[in-house]
Amino acid sequence: MTHFLISFPSAAMVISDEDFPDVVRDSHAVIQEAKDAGVYVFGGGIDEDVDPVLVAGDGTVTDGTYPQTTQLNGGYTILDLPSREEALEWAKKIAASCRCSQEVRAFQYDPLT
């Protein structure tokens, strides 16, 4: 099994206030389906009201992020799946429920996790 990250940036989700309740309902239904299927690991949205900080190896904390990181926001779902094809199928369901395209990435295998 491989952990897959299915995500979208905040700017991709352009929905009207009128449609928002339907998106919430539909996206929660897909997440419940993933939980029921036993493939759900974690999911959520980045809280854009909380500013990021960078913590160095020596413990120094500074405001902001790496200079090359321009934005990290939006919604994220991590699923544990047997194949990329299955990840693409779940991404289709999430894309339909959120009304926006999803990016799919695989985590590298780590024998200790």
C-alpha positions in Angstrom: 0.0 0.0 0.0 1.1 3.5 -0.7 0.0 6.8 0.8 -1.2 9.2 -1.8 -1.7 13.0 -1.3 -4.8 14.4 -3.1 -4.9 18.2 -2.9 -6.0 21.5 -4.3 -4.9 25.1 -3.8 -7.5 27.5 -2.3 -7.7 29.5 -5.5 -8.9 26.4 -7.4 -12.1 26.2 -5.4 -14.3 28.9 -6.9 -17.9 28.3 -5.8 -20.8 30.5 -5.0 -22.1 31.1 -1.5 -25.3 29.4 -2.7 -23.4 26.2 -3.8 -21.2 26.1 -0.7 -23.5 23.9 1.4 -23.8 21.3 -1.4 -20.0 21.2 -1.7 -19.6 20.7 2.1 -22.2 17.9 2.0 -20.7 16.2 -1.0 -17.1 16.4 0.1 -17.9 15.1 3.5 -19.8 12.2 1.9 -16.7 11.3 -0.1 -14.4 11.5 2.9 -16.9 9.2 4.8 -16.8 6.8 1.9 -13.0 6.7 2.2 -13.3 6.1 5.9 -15.8 3.3 5.4 -13.5 1.8 2.8 -10.6 1.8 5.3 -8.3 3.9 3.1 -8.6 7.3 4.8 -5.5 8.4 6.7 -5.9 12.1 7.2 -7.4 15.2 5.6 -8.2 18.8 6.1 -7.6 22.4 4.9 -4.7 24.7 5.8 -5.9 27.4 8.2 -5.0 30.5 6.2 -5.7 32.7 9.3 -2.6 31.2 11.1 0.7 32.6 9.7 3.4 30.0 9.1 6.7 30.0 10.8 10.0 28.3 10.0 11.8 26.3 12.7 15.5 25.8 12.2 17.6 22.8 13.4 18.9 24.9 16.3 15.4 25.7 17.4 15.3 29.3 16.0 11.8 30.3 15.0 11.2 32.9 12.3 8.1 34.2 10.6 7.3 33.0 7.2 8.5 30.0 5.1 11.3 28.9 2.8 11.9 31.7 0.3 11.0 29.4 -2.6 7.6 28.5 -1.1 5.2 31.1 -2.4 2.0 29.5 -1.1 0.9 26.4 0.7 -2.9 26.5 1.2 -6.0 24.6 0.2 -7.3 21.2 1.0 -5.4 17.9 1.5 -6.4 14.3 1.8 -4.1 11.4 2.4 -5.3 7.9 1.4 -3.6 4.5 1.8 -4.2 2.8 -1.5 -2.8 -0.2 -3.4 -2.2 1.6 -6.7 -1.9 4.9 -8.5 -5.0 3.9 -10.6 -7.1 3.7 -7.4 -5.7 7.0 -6.2 -6.9 8.6 -9.5 -10.4 7.1 -9.0 -10.6 8.7 -5.5 -9.2 12.0 -6.9 -12.1 12.0 -9.4 -14.6 11.6 -6.6 -13.0 14.4 -4.5 -12.7 16.6 -7.6 -16.4 16.1 -8.3 -17.4 16.8 -4.7 -15.2 19.9 -4.3 -16.0 21.2 -7.8 -12.3 21.6 -8.6 -9.4 19.6 -10.1 -7.2 17.7 -7.7 -3.4 17.0 -7.8 -2.3 13.5 -7.0 1.2 12.7 -5.5 2.6 9.5 -4.0 4.7 9.4 -0.9 8.0 7.6 -1.1 8.1 4.2 0.6 9.5 4.3 4.1 10.1 0.9 5.7 9.7 2.4 9.2 6.2 3.7 8.7 
